[in-house]
Amino acid sequence: MSITRHQCIDELRRRRVRPVTQPGDEEFLYELASDDDPAQAVQYIFEQARVREALQQIPAEQRIVIELAFWGGLSHQEIAVYCHSPLGTIKTRSRLGRQRLKQLLPESV
């Protein structure tokens, strides 16, 4: 029963982790914001593509931790349990990943 319970919890977390927007949703996002400000919608689409591209350039371990934290809404502790890794390792991966993203995504663009 314990194994089944943990597998169910893992599956629920996996479902919760998926990003709200998927590649290809740019048209939907544009339509959503086009009534307010079309320029802002286009800028959002380009910014989203930049972030996705930058995420692909960092190591997978760091990318997974960042995605779980920001899109999944998981805490460091929850990510450690999910990834079967020590809490300190998760915090280090998060910090290193954010530092690398900061280098890849300069403010002035």
N, C-alpha and C positions, 0 to 999 in steps of 0.2 A: 504494500500500500504506500509505503514511503517513497519508493522509486517512482510509482505512478504519480503521486502528488508532486514530486519535484519536476518530473517531466512536464506536467501540466503547467506548473508555474513558469518553467523555462519557455514553453510555447506562448504563454500569455505575454511574457516579456518580449519575446521575438516579435510578436504582432504589434506591441506597443512601440517598438524601436523604429519601425519603418518610418522614413521621413514623410511629412505631410504632402510634400510635392515630389513628384517623380519627373525624371527627364521626359520632355514632351508636353509638360503642363504649361509651357510658356504662353501658348495661345489662351488658355483658360485664365492665367494670371493677367494677361494683357486685357482681356475682356472685362475682368473683374475691376481693374483700376482705370480702364479707358474712359469711363464716365467722369471720373474725378480729374485726372491729369494724365493724358496719354504719354507725355514725356517722362513722367515719374514711373509709369508702368514699364516703359522700355528700359529705363535706367535700372530698374529692379531686376529685369530679365538678364541684362548684361552682368550685373553684380552677382547674381545667382550662378551664372556660368563661370565667372572668375573664381568663386569660392569652390565650386565643384572641381574645377581644374586644379586648383591649389591643393585640395584634399587628396587628389590622386598622386601628387608629388611627394607626399610625406609617407613614412613607413606605415605599413598596414596596421601594426600594433597601436601606433599613435592615432591613426585615422579611426580605428574602431572605437577607441576610448572617447575620442571627441564626438563622434556620431552618436554614441550611446548617451553621452552627457547632454549634448545640445538638442538633438532631435528626439532622442528617447526619453529625455527628462530624468535619467537615472542619476543617483548620487554616486560618489566615488565608491562607497561601501557596496552599493548594489552592483556596480560594474565589476568590482573585485569578485563578488560571488558569481556573477554571470560568466566572467572570463576565467574563473578558477585561478586567480592570480592574487598575490599579496597586495594589500591596500597601498603600501608604499610604492610598489611597482606601477600601479594604476595612476597614482598621483604624479609620479615621475613622467610617465608616458603622456599624461595630459599636459603637464607643463612644457615638455619638450615639443610636443605637437603644436601647442599654441604659440610657442616661440618661433617655430618654423613657419607657421601660417602668417605670423606677423611680418616675417621677412618676405614671404611670397606675395603678400597682399598689402603693399604700401598704401597709405591713406590717400595720397595725391594721385588720383587717376581720373 
